[in-house]
């Protein structure tokens, strides 16, 4: 991957507000190439002052899921994002109006996923751990796509600059982030820990998740995100998922993407041309904090 410089981004004690906290974290990135890429992305999407002043982002979308046999399903959705500029993970809630009722998926401040289905005034809470872990992956990728580099400035994440990559006539900065991007403990019922125990492996066998962001060198906007994660029930195997981040528009004080294309990928970061899911926002609005 070329020359790598790591910058551990840790929580700054005693900061007066989220804006100052983010500024201090930016000052710890170290590698000037990494620093420039991250800062330019934050400025291109609104700037630190704008992001620190946002209470939530709301939007309405049409999500299209694609079956392996070529079929597709369209679902109306409402999305609510609470940015993670307080030093905690982004909180995202998606409410889908499905034919069988209302589906609510949520990623909380601990990166845990929760799912509940409501039909005829009856609510069913999802308990299947594989389903919950799969939701975590989708919710993480959308959270990262909508909040850009601002959500990388939190405790426990390590950022690396991976160089420039040219593709399709465009030059992109590659930024890698590693750490516990997904929460395996409570949300998977200890599946990974149990699998490691039965394979007689040490707790250190639980590896960090890795995400790679491609940031357009000209526009400073994120174009693609790739995620590698350790499968919770098979510790010797990794899973991969990616998202194309497209059609940015100015939405009040922020510039946000209107189209997300979730695609299969592999360990070599080859993106499939077949969409698994498409999310097209009919509108997005950034709601500022009350003063």
WOPEJO-V756819 format. One record per run of one state. SS is the DSSP state (@ for helix, = for strand, . for the rest). FROM is the first residue (numbers start at 1). TO is the last residue. If there is no record, write none. Layout:
{{SS;FROM;TO} {SS;FROM;TO}}
//
This chain:
{{.;1;5} {=;6;9} {.;10;17} {@;18;26} {.;27;31} {@;32;44} {.;45;47} {@;48;52} {.;53;53} {=;54;66} {.;67;71} {=;72;82} {.;83;90} {=;91;98} {.;99;100} {=;101;107} {.;108;112} {=;113;119} {.;120;121} {=;122;125} {.;126;128} {@;129;152} {.;153;156} {=;157;167} {.;168;169} {=;170;179} {.;180;190} {@;191;198} {.;199;202} {@;203;205} {.;206;208} {=;209;216} {.;217;221} {=;222;231} {.;232;233} {=;234;251} {.;252;253} {=;254;263} {.;264;274} {=;275;288} {.;289;291}}
//
